[in-house]
Amino acid sequence: MEKKPFLTEAMAQQIIEDVPTPFHVYDEKGIRENVRRINKAFSWNKGFKEYFAVKALPNPVILQILKEEGCGVDCSSLTELMLSEVCGFTGHDIMFSSNQTPVEDMKKAYELGAYINLDDATMVEFLERVAGVPQEIFCRYNPGGTFQLGESEEGFQVMDKPGDAKYGMTEQQMIDSYKKLMQKGAKQFGIHAFLASNTISDAYYPELAAILFRLAVRVQQATGAHISYINLSGGVGIPYRPEQTENDIMAIGEGVRQKFEEILVPAGMGDVAIFSEMGRFTTGPYGALVSTVIHEKHIYKEYIGLDACAANLMRPAMYGAYHHITVLGKENAPCDHKYDVVGGLCENNDKFAVDRMLPKIDIGDILYIHDTGAHGSAMGYNYNGKLHCAEVLLCEDGSHRLIRRAQTPRDYFATLDFLPFMKPLFED
C-alpha cells in the first residue's frame, strides 16, 4: 500500500505556526469515512456496534467524533470510564473489559450500566460482592493453544498464542460461570475473545467469528443461557509497511456474515448482535507524529535527531515496530541516503528508524511519521523528564484545532506540589 501523508508541507507549517513540533495530528475526514465503512460492512447485522478501544486514542474530541458516527467505547480502567462518561457515553454504549480489576473500576462500570465483560471465573463472586450482577453480562473466552493465521512482516503477532495469554476463561469455566450468573439473576449473555493482534488478513475476523459462533452454540446447549451478543473484539490490523496489503473491511464483514449464516442461523441464534473493538483499524492510519529535525550526527552511522522521541511514540522502541517516514516537501526526491532517525532519550532504543533509506535530510526539515492514530500518543510517558506533546485535529474543512495541549514542566511536577521545597517550580 502506498503511504501518502494527509498533510502537505504547507499544511504542516501552518499548524506549526500555532502548535510547535512535536505533535500528533489526526484526520477527522479520514476517521469519519472509515467508521462509516465499518458500519456499512456489518450493516447486515441489526445489532452491530463498534466499541472503539479508548486505550488506542483517549482524546475526548476524537471520542465525541466517534460517538457522532454511532460508535460505543471499550474501556478497561476507571479513568477511561470517567473520560467516556464526560463525552456522553453511558449504559450499553460502554463495554468494560478489564483484568485484575480494582474494586473502584468495577463499581464505576456497574454504576454506568456498562456491559461488563468478566475476564476470569473468580470474577463472578467478585462482581456480586462489590457491585451486583446485572441482567446482561459477558464472559471472555481463551481457547488456549496457538492461533496462527498467515505471517506478520515483523515476524510476530503480539498475541498469537492464546495459551500464553493472561486473558479469558476456558470453555468449561465459561459454562460454569454462565450457570452461576443465571442463578444470580443474569438473563442475557455475551461472548468476547481476542486471539491475535494487528492481523493483515481478511480471513482473521471470519475465522475468529467461526470459533466464537460454534462456542456460542455449545455453551447455549450446555447451559440454556440466552446468548445475545458476540464481541469479536480487535485484531484487524493496518499496513504499517508500504509493501503490506490493506485489509478490505467489506470483505471482512461479508466473511463474518457467511459464518453467521452457516453456524448461528441453523442453531436458531440468528438474533445474536455482533460487536467489534477495532481501535487500531478505526483511527490508526489517520494519525501522524510531526517532528522537526534539530540535529544530525556523522560517526559510524548517519543519525538524524528529532525534537520527538520514544516518549511521544513508544512502539518502535518497545516492539521494534515499523512506522513509515515521509520527509514533507521531499516526497518525490530519491531515497538515496541511509539514516538512523532518533530521539533524545538516554536509551539506545530511542530510534524511529534504523538503516532507513530516505531523501537527503537537512536540519529544519519536517518529518511525518505515519500511522500513529492508535497506540501512539496514548502510550506516551515521562522518562528522562520528557513531556507529552500536543494533539491537533485536522478538521474536515481543512482548518485545524488544538485538542490536547502539550504538557508543561508544571504538569510534570504537579504530583510533588505538596512538598514545601518544590514551591519555586510552581511560582509564575
Phi, psi and omega in degrees: 000128179293133182264109181244128176294149172269003174242140167269170177300319181296319178296318179297316180296324178296318177294319183298333176299331180259324186230110181296150173289156000278155172205153170268139179233141184236142184264102183301315182300314180298318180296312181299314181297324181290319177299321179295324176295317179300311181297322178294320182297331182247017183294345177293340180258115188298330183264008186300141173208134172271122176257100184295132180286106184303326181301337182288323182202081187276061177247129186298326180293318177296317180297322179292323175299314180295323177298317179299332181269006174096007181279153164261192179230143174256115183245153179224008181208167179301313184292326175294323175295317180297316179298316180296321181298314181290341176275359175100007178272129176214171175054225186280010168282352183243131170251122180253105179244110186224162172222152186050052194282126173293156181301316184298322180294315182294319178301316181296317179299318180294317180298325180283349183075024180291155164295126179256127182252108184279129184273339187213152181299328180291345182286345179298307179293323179300313180300314181298321184289318189265340184219304185136162181261116179285168180285337179240128186206152180247156168231144183264132186256139172231113184283352184074184176067208182238134175244118181226129179219098184076187184228133179286146177297334181271003175088001180200161165242142189300322178228085177244007177232082181306328181296339178263356184275147182279356189266148165086177184242159170287168179298318181294323176296323176299312181299312180298320181293319178299318180298316179296316181296323177298319179295334181266006172111356178293141184245323183233143190233151176233157177239138182225143173202151178222117188248335183207155184244141174053050179282135176253074182197127177292348183274345187297305183299315176300322180292316176299316180301317180299318179298314183285326178295316179294321176299316181301319179297315181295317182294318179297320179293325183282334188241337188078005180290145178273106179278109184258337188220143171228120183257113181281356178056220184254211177103343176284118191264184178231154182277091178295328182263145180301329184279353180278153180267138180286138175296142178260101187295331178292319177294323178296313179299320178293322178297319177293320179301317180298318178293323178300312180292327183283325190249309187279317184300313178298336180274006181075025184241035182286359179263004182294132176272138179259131176243158175220164179220063188268066182302306183298314182294325185291314187239345187310307184288350187255026174224152178212150172262121181255127187218152180256140175284123182243344180211158167223150184221136184235095174234243180284340175225169177262122183246139172244121183259131183253164172278354170265164178209183182298338176294340177265336178208101188279334193305315179298320180288322186281317186249352192070024186290146178272131168232126181293149181233131174243133173271108185298135184090350180235030184300329184258003179284150180294139177272079188242016176235137180257124184227153156261124180259120194228162173252188189258013178291154175277053177217132184285352176269006178282072184225122176282335180204145178235128179052043182269131176278120184219166172297165175302128184251137179241154176301134183099346177296151179256122178259137180248111181262116191286160164061046178253016182284356174217135179059034177254268176304327183300332182262015180296158182208177190245021179302145184065014182071017177289145186256146177297139182272172182286164172234138185232143175254124169276108187285163182300330181274006178093349175282175178225155177216147176285128179241357166201123178287160176291148176293148179247164174304324178298319176299315184299320183270003190302326182282000177249011187290349179277350180274123185305319185285356176269355185304323180303334181285348182250006179275139180287000000 
